[in-house]
Amino acid sequence: MAFGTFFLPGPTEVRRDVLEAMLQPMLPHRGAVFEQLFARVQSGLKPIFRTQRPVYVSSSSATGLMEAAIRCARPGAILCLVNGAFSERFANIAHSCGRESTVIGGDWTRPVSLDAVESALKAKSYAALTVVHSETSTGTLTSLPELTQLAHRYDCAVLVDSVTGLAGVPVETDAWDLDFVLTGSQKALALPPGLAFGVASERFIATAGEAIGRGLYYDLVEFEQYIHKNQTPNTPALSLLYATAVQGEHIARETIERRWERHTQMAEHTYSWVHELRQRVGEPFGVYAPDEHRSHTVTAVTVPPALNADAIVKAVAKRGFVIGGGYGKLKSTTFRIGHMGDHTMEGLEAVLEATAEGIEELLAV
Ligand SMILES: *Cc1c(COP(=O)(O)O)cnc(C)c1O
């Protein structure tokens, strides 16, 4: 099938040559050929994370590295900023790993305010806070630089889920001094599902060894030891690494700055489409996220009471395009367009037109 029909906010559409890269033969993962492949993966990923630090590669989905972040944070309580389904998941992970944790926020319509964070940090000492950069359930972006500066004033590490941020919107791991930032392969990186990537600051990894109960599979101290040999602690998902090496080279050719810019254009086009849709069909569709806090990789569109999100997704599917339904408590009241990864303006225009036609069809009956 031609590229440009699959607009889920994850997994995202993968280019054919990236898929084909996975047809290469198996290799011993303790040997020079593998180490060269892993070095290629590193050279592709570091500029995407904007870091000089190594990029850990976990053969798991992104949730695995969310757990690693919690398990390897130095001993102490965790402050969890919640403004959607994935930040709620991060809080649940902290709780289920047996960490003392406090949840703040809870309002899905906006990022947690810096004031709320500062009050919490003043009231109690925290080893780390969790934050979701781009909330895929709502399309909301939380700004990281001020938040990180604030947390560091209180000696609190910042653990960032940028699963639908990284490779689509700016992430400056080193310049913003993020303690740990993670993503999954199947979102804005436009790779198949199955790998997670993360970067720990030197400060974070230096204290990670103090954390008790780190377990084995998600022990970042081990990842750090092996990465200096261009290896992973356990058998990596080798086929996906072939794909990652090729995709890293594609992204380098595009340049990360132009990739961010393409996502900005796709997002702005989607917002104006929602505005036009209101006029075209005379129903109050809207962008769920407030306009000053929107993620450029995913848009959650609110569905007026006359319609239901699931029916819209099905009407669009009949036209040959895949879009996402709502997530969590927004399941039937929003649908989501994942305009991230390798999509183009041309492809986006086609899916948006198919969506408008599907909605018109539903309103006509
Ligand atoms: C998709 C997603 C996850 C979970 O990723 P898995 O790869 O399914 O574990 C976590 N956080 C955010 C923001 C996501 O979009």
Ligand as a Chemical Component Dictionary entry (heavy atoms), coordinates in Angstrom:
data_LIG
# 
_chem_comp.id                   LIG 
_chem_comp.type                 NON-POLYMER 
_chem_comp.pdbx_formal_charge   0 
_chem_comp.three_letter_code    LIG 
# 
loop_
_chem_comp_atom.comp_id 
_chem_comp_atom.atom_id 
_chem_comp_atom.alt_atom_id 
_chem_comp_atom.type_symbol 
_chem_comp_atom.charge 
_chem_comp_atom.model_Cartn_x 
_chem_comp_atom.model_Cartn_y 
_chem_comp_atom.model_Cartn_z 
_chem_comp_atom.pdbx_ordinal 
LIG C1 C1 C 0 2.473 5.396 23.454 1  
LIG C2 C2 C 0 2.852 6.104 24.701 2  
LIG C3 C3 C 0 3.380 5.429 25.818 3  
LIG C4 C4 C 0 3.454 3.952 25.942 4  
LIG O1 O1 O 0 4.179 3.380 25.006 5  
LIG P1 P1 P 0 4.287 1.798 24.849 6  
LIG O2 O2 O 0 5.292 1.785 23.772 7  
LIG O3 O3 O 0 2.936 1.312 24.446 8  
LIG O4 O4 O 0 4.737 1.220 26.109 9  
LIG C5 C5 C 0 3.790 6.165 26.913 10 
LIG N1 N1 N 0 3.663 7.498 26.925 11 
LIG C6 C6 C 0 3.142 8.174 25.895 12 
LIG C7 C7 C 0 3.021 9.659 25.991 13 
LIG C8 C8 C 0 2.720 7.505 24.749 14 
LIG O5 O5 O 0 2.212 8.184 23.715 15 
# 
loop_
_chem_comp_bond.comp_id 
_chem_comp_bond.atom_id_1 
_chem_comp_bond.atom_id_2 
_chem_comp_bond.value_order 
_chem_comp_bond.pdbx_ordinal 
LIG C1 C2 SING 1  
LIG C2 C3 SING 2  
LIG C2 C8 DOUB 3  
LIG C3 C4 SING 4  
LIG C3 C5 DOUB 5  
LIG C4 O1 SING 6  
LIG O1 P1 SING 7  
LIG P1 O2 DOUB 8  
LIG P1 O3 SING 9  
LIG P1 O4 SING 10 
LIG C5 N1 SING 11 
LIG N1 C6 DOUB 12 
LIG C6 C7 SING 13 
LIG C6 C8 SING 14 
LIG C8 O5 SING 15 
# 
